[in-house]
Amino acid sequence: MTFQRARSDEQREIRRRAILDTAATMLDEMPVAEVSLNELSRRVGLAKSNVLRYFESREAILLELLVDFQERWLAEVTDQLSAGIEVHATPEIRATQLADVLSTSLAKRVVLCDLFGAQGGVLERNISIEVAKRHKRASLAMLTVMADLIRRHLPELGGDAELFCLTSFISAGALSAYVPPPPSLLAAYADEPALGALNWELRDALRYSFKASLVGVLPRA
């Protein structure tokens, strides 16, 4: 991919989108930690200095993708929750169904989970105040949308919905770091199966975490 000099707002937006789309493709091939600005520049057909005219850092690019991916996921999971939760079931049953839907959906979006995992410890460490404010505004907007969605199906959560949403993103990022295990651990489990007692699939680990959080904060009679 090569570009001529961008001379209009439309051309600059096309170039900006190309950078994001190329970074997204790289994330399908490698973990967040291996996405470099040098390789991104090479793939998109721009000098590194030109990429930095559109995004101040690698981290700024990945944070924008995090918001994009999260927005797409929320649009998808909205319909899944409507189909997967029984309106008139007890709070405990609805909480379990909600955990099932969320864990199944997030486990299929490993890149999103990987970005959640890198957000606090890596991606938010090399950005300007302006990028930080823009990202946090977008993140809070996504959190509000998800909390409203959760309350729609489990109104008993009330004000705890925001906290559940925040901790669910943190859990998704943390748990995805362990799945799948590296080859050395897989070999150890094969050699001594008892060592792999807690070698869960990502969906199962997320489901347990989400269900424990939801049921734990439900009001008791």
Stockholm file with secondary structure:
# STOCKHOLM 1.0

chainA/1-221         MTFQRARSDEQREIRRRAILDTAATMLDEMPVAEVSLNELSRRVGLAKSNVLRYFESREAILLELLVDFQERWLAEVTDQLSAGIEVHATPEIRATQLADVLSTSLAKRVVLCDLFGAQGGVLERNISIEVAKRHKRASLAMLTVMADLIRRHLPELGGDAELFCLTSFISAGALSAYVPPPPSLLAAYADEPALGALNWELRDALRYSFKASLVGVLPRA
#=GR chainA/1-221 SS CCCCCCCSHHHHHHHHHHHHHHHHHHHHHSCGGGCCHHHHHHHHTSCHHHHHHHCSSHHHHHHHHHHHHHHHHHHHHHHHHHHHSCTTSCHHHHHHHHHHHHHHHHHTCHHHHHHHHHHTTTGGGSCCHHHHHHHHHHHHHHHHHHHHHHHHHCGGGTTHHHHHHHHHHHHHHHHHTTSSCCHHHHHHHHHSGGGGTTCCCHHHHHHHHHHHHHHHHSCCC
#=GC SS_cons         CCCCCCCSHHHHHHHHHHHHHHHHHHHHHSCGGGCCHHHHHHHHTSCHHHHHHHCSSHHHHHHHHHHHHHHHHHHHHHHHHHHHSCTTSCHHHHHHHHHHHHHHHHHTCHHHHHHHHHHTTTGGGSCCHHHHHHHHHHHHHHHHHHHHHHHHHCGGGTTHHHHHHHHHHHHHHHHHTTSSCCHHHHHHHHHSGGGGTTCCCHHHHHHHHHHHHHHHHSCCC
//
